């Protein structure tokens, strides 16, 4: 169920980048992100950091696409996507609301949400993804600047994402082990 909510937050990207002209795509992305934001606020009482940043991103992207139509904003889709994810993950850690926790709270019983093991696991998961997204962002920037080829950039981004996914699988058991060891 957690993956479903993550997918919902990605819908504005999937739709907006398929629509031409870009100004219209960004307007639709903004509208979708805003609707998801309002839905999250009403249903869960809070908005995920990722969707809040996307509302801002699509709003700004709309104005850039509208005012500077010759600028090929969509050429930087991967860069913007990883920038949003890296900023959202890092920001969520700074405000002590790990973005993985924001999704996990939607699908676990309320009594588990405040458990120290659950909180620690989500801190480490978010930190891992912040690093993976940050490394993917660096690869995207290097590709955008033509320092590395598109194939190399995509391969490296996929490697960081696979390592992030693998680390995600191992975080909970490792954190649980250290938590239980600390508890005695």
N, C-alpha and C positions, 0 to 999 in steps of 0.2 A: 504494500500500500504506500510505503514511503516513496518508492520509485514513481508511482502514479502522481504524487504531489510535486515531485521534482519535474516530471514531464509537463505537468500543467504550467509550471513557471517558465518552461522553455517554449511554449506555444507561440508567444509573440515573435520570437526569433524565427521559428519555422514558417510562419505565415508572412511576416513582414518582408523577409528577404526573397520571397517568391513573387512579390507584386511589383509591377512597374507602372509608372515611374517611381523612383526611390522615395520621393516626397509622399506619395500615396502609401507606399509600403510602410514608411515610418509613421505616418498618421494612423494606419491600421494597427501597427505594433504598439503605438502609444495607447490607443483605445483599448486594445486587448489587455495590455499590462495594467491599465487603470481599472478595468473591469475585474481582473483577477485580484488586484489590490483591494478593491472595495469588497469583493466576495470574501477574501481572507479575513479582513477586518471584522466583517459581520459574523462569519461562521466560527472563527477561531479567536477573535479578540485581538489579534496582532497580524502584522504583515511581515512576510519573510524579507530578509535583507536583500536577497537577490531580486525580488520583484520590485521592491522600492527603488533600487538602483536602476532597474530597467525602465521604470516610468520616466525617470530623469533622462536616461539615455535616449529613449525614443522621442521624448519631447525635444531634446537638443538636436537629435538626428533629423527630425522633421524640419526644423528651422534651417539647419545647414543645407539639407537637400533642396529646400525651397529657395533659399537665398543664393546658393552657389550650385546650380544644377550641373555645371561642368565638372565639379569635384566628384570623383568616382568613389563615393563613400562605401559602396558595397564591396569594393576591392579589399577593404580592410575588415570584413565581417569576422574572420577568425580572430584577428587582433582585438577587435571590440568585444567579442564574446568572452575571450579569456581575460581581458581587462576587467570586465564586469564581474566575472566569477572570482578572480583574484582579489579585487577590491572588496567584494561582498564577503568572501571568506575571511579576509584579514580584518575588515571593519567589524564583522560579527564577533571576532575574538577580542578586539579592542573594547567593544561595548559589553563584553561578557555574555553574549547571546550567540553561542556557536551556531552557524547556519544549519549544521546537521541536526542539532537539537530542535531547531524550529520545525523541521520536517518530522523528526521522530516523535515529538509531542503530539502530533496529529494521529498517531497510530498505536501508541502504547497507553496502557492504563494510567490514569492520573497519579496514582500512588507511586509509580516508578519514576516519574519525571523529576522529582527532587532527590532521588537516591544518589548518594555520592558516586557510586560506581557508574551509574547511567550518565551523570554529569561529566565525570572524568573521561569516559569513553567518547562522548561527543566532543569534548575539548580536543582530544587527540585526533579524532576523525577529521574535525574541521582544520586543525593545524596541518595534517597530512595533505588535505585537499587544497589548502591555501598554498602550500609549497608546490604541489603538482600544477595548480593553475598558474602560479607565478612563473614556473619554469616553462609552461606552455606559452604564456604571454611573452617571455623573452624570446622563445623560438619564433613566435608570430611577428615580433618586432624585427628580428634578424631577417626573416623572410620578406617583410614589407620593405626593408631597407636594401634588399637584394644582396645581403651578406651570405645567405645560404639559399640553396635552391628550394623550390616548392616541395619536391619529393623529400628532401632532407628535413624540411620544416614539419611536414605532415608526419613523417616517421618519428621524429623526436616528440612531437605533441602526443602521438599515440603511445609512445613508450612511457611518457610521464603519466598519462591517464591509466595505462595498464598497471604501472607500479602503484599508483594511487588506489586503484581498485584492489590490487593484491594486498596492499597495506590495510585497506578497509576490512578485508576478510580476517586479518590477523590481529587487528587492534583490540577487539572486544576480549578475546581469550587472554591476550597479554596483559591488558589493563586489569582484567579480573584476577589474574594470577598475582600481580603486584598488590592489588587492593586487598585480597585475602591474606597475603603474606604480611602486609602492614597491619591488618586487623589482628594478627596472631593466630 
